[in-house]
Amino acid sequence: MQGRYRVSNELGLHARPAGRLAALASKFSSEIEVATQEEWVNAQSVLSLLSLAASAGTEVRVRARGSDADEALAAIAELFE
């Protein structure tokens, strides 16, 4: 499962929203990854998410693989709204 979202926070995906995303991703058993270009990073790692340097307006792709992938993507979609 995969989704595309736009970073709406005017400060981009900085420490606080990255922490929220990592905490949310950690609640699911599925493997969840995020990418801005070609490099996919572990969504459960705040440092990995920060390494994407996703500024406001950046499109991010999120993919989830596992038994609760649908639920994970739905929850992450709400976070990006």
C-alpha positions in Angstrom: 0.0 0.0 0.0 1.3 3.5 -0.8 0.1 7.0 -0.5 1.2 10.5 -1.5 0.9 13.5 0.8 2.1 17.1 0.9 3.9 18.6 3.9 1.6 21.4 5.0 3.4 22.6 8.0 5.0 25.9 7.2 8.2 24.8 8.9 8.3 21.5 7.1 8.9 18.1 8.6 10.9 19.4 11.5 11.5 17.6 14.8 8.0 17.9 16.3 6.0 16.6 13.4 8.7 14.0 12.6 8.3 12.8 16.2 4.6 12.6 15.9 4.9 10.6 12.6 7.5 8.2 14.1 5.3 7.6 17.2 2.3 6.9 15.1 4.3 4.6 12.8 5.5 2.7 15.8 2.0 1.8 16.8 1.6 -0.5 13.8 3.2 -3.9 13.1 3.6 -3.1 9.4 6.9 -1.9 7.9 6.3 1.8 7.1 8.7 3.9 5.0 8.7 7.5 3.8 10.5 9.0 0.8 10.7 12.4 -0.9 12.8 11.4 -3.9 14.3 7.9 -4.4 15.6 7.3 -0.8 13.2 5.5 1.4 13.6 5.8 5.2 12.1 4.1 8.2 9.1 6.0 9.4 9.7 4.9 13.0 13.0 6.8 13.1 12.9 10.6 13.8 16.5 11.0 12.6 15.7 9.2 9.4 12.6 11.3 8.8 14.6 14.5 9.5 17.3 13.4 7.0 14.6 13.8 4.2 14.8 17.6 4.8 11.1 17.9 3.6 10.2 21.5 3.5 6.7 23.0 3.4 5.0 21.9 0.2 7.2 18.9 -0.4 5.4 15.8 -1.6 6.2 12.7 0.4 5.4 9.1 -0.4 4.5 6.7 2.3 4.4 2.9 1.9 3.3 0.3 4.3 3.7 -3.5 4.1 2.1 -5.8 6.6 -1.1 -7.0 8.2 -2.3 -3.5 9.3 -0.9 -1.5 6.3 -4.4 -0.1 5.4 -4.9 1.1 8.9 -1.4 2.6 9.1 -1.8 4.6 5.9 -5.3 5.8 6.9 -3.8 7.1 10.2 -0.8 8.7 8.5 -3.1 10.4 6.0 -5.0 12.0 8.9 -1.7 13.3 10.3 -0.8 15.0 7.0 -4.2 16.7 6.7 
